[in-house]
Amino acid sequence: MRKLFGTDGVRGLAGVDLTESLARDLGAAAGRFAGPGRSILIGRDTRESGVALEAALIEGVVAAGAVAVSAGVIPTPGVAVLARETGAALGCVISASHNPFQDNGIKFLGGDGRKLADQDEAEIERLMNDDAGDGRGHAEQLADAGGRYIAWLAATYGDGVQPGFSIGIDCANGAAWNCGPALFELLGERVDRIGCQPDGRNINAGVGSTHLEAIAALVADHGLDLGIAFDGDADRCLVVDGRGRPVNGDVILAVLAIDLHRRGLLAVDTVVVTSMTNLGFHRLMRDNDIAVEVTDVGDRYVLERMLQIGATLGGEQSGHVVDLAHHTTGDGLATALMLLASLHRLGLSAAQANDMLRPFPQRLVAVPADRSLLPSANRIWQEVEALSEELGDGGRIVLRASGTEPLVRVMVEAEDEAECERICGYLAALVETEIGA
């Protein structure tokens, strides 16, 4: 049973939950897992705590007899790419994604660039109690890691991107602050940038994919075609169109799916999404003869289902897109290049693509509750069933327990906004009455 590892590695408040001592122990365990003389490729984002955590992690890897290869500041998917290219036994990322600078995290990837299986994380945790290792490992720096990652992205996704787009990019003062602008400029785009001056503490602070108002203002001020905003570790992106309107992951996935389908390149003619994906997306896919598979919320579930059915495209509303035809994990920079190329092939502006998907009114409420009681809350499920029948094809209801907090999330979509509000309010009150905390 894993204790340290959550759904996205080991995370917590840097220096309190995630200490240098813990990082050293994790590095040593990862070194034992990899084996003597095998390499572990390490990348991090721009948080001030990352420097010390990386040093401690490297110390542990070396003590275990493995080779610690530092890629420096680089997006999470860059570690996945370079781990494969360099033949590393493991990749390691020090980041807390879209969280504030006070938080940090450590997660491991396999040498194939994919997230480690639960049993492998459990084995690394078990090895923290071992003391094997001859201390004969060593540390190396991977030369031009960012440049190698950019070259891979350009070679893999750059062919369909037409030069001349005027784009704004917001790198969240995070891991993409340097390679993001360099990539788009390499492909001949006109680039205006914000969120590219990290100081260790300003990652995600009022910028990035969780603060789209910043990139929207840049697009409006400079009259740009569109704006692209990454999160702190750049494994996902969101977009604003030329009118400053948000283009969420549903729209991005729809554009990519339709483009691939029309070119006969959408594997099994299916896209995989989560239960939070808007019903408007499902309608648009139906109209384009594209099947939709639905999973629980979380990119790991999307990936699992993709692998099960042989799909190569999937993602979430958050802008996390997985392209298994070419990659192993979500990559915000790759997603942005795919979107630019698909917009060009479909002859659409970002604003036209945004208008193509008509989202149903959606209401989401998080109710403090004893989530363990939800499966057996018969009255709640009876009401959900009755209201779902009432909505028919004109809406849907999703109730789910949070995976990390004492909450039950109630999500309702309906063609009529007032009806959506009414049903969601009723069910949220019912959850509070029946199993509320």
Secondary structure as UniProt FT lines:
FT   TURN            7..8
FT   STRAND          9..14
FT   TURN            15..17
FT   HELIX           20..34
FT   TURN            36..37
FT   STRAND          39..44
FT   HELIX           49..63
FT   TURN            64..65
FT   STRAND          67..73
FT   HELIX           76..86
FT   STRAND          90..94
FT   TURN            97..98
FT   TURN            101..102
FT   STRAND          103..110
FT   TURN            111..112
FT   HELIX           118..127
FT   TURN            128..129
FT   STRAND          138..141
FT   TURN            143..144
FT   HELIX           145..157
FT   TURN            159..160
FT   TURN            163..164
FT   STRAND          166..170
FT   TURN            172..173
FT   TURN            175..178
FT   HELIX           179..186
FT   TURN            187..188
FT   STRAND          190..194
FT   TURN            203..204
FT   TURN            209..210
FT   HELIX           212..222
FT   STRAND          226..230
FT   TURN            232..233
FT   STRAND          237..241
FT   TURN            242..243
FT   STRAND          246..247
FT   HELIX           249..262
FT   TURN            263..264
FT   HELIX           267..269
FT   STRAND          270..274
FT   TURN            275..276
FT   HELIX           279..287
FT   TURN            288..289
FT   STRAND          291..295
FT   HELIX           299..309
FT   STRAND          313..315
FT   TURN            317..318
FT   STRAND          321..323
FT   TURN            324..326
FT   HELIX           332..346
FT   HELIX           350..356
FT   STRAND          362..369
FT   HELIX           371..376
FT   HELIX           378..391
FT   HELIX           392..394
FT   STRAND          395..401
FT   STRAND          407..414
FT   HELIX           417..435
//
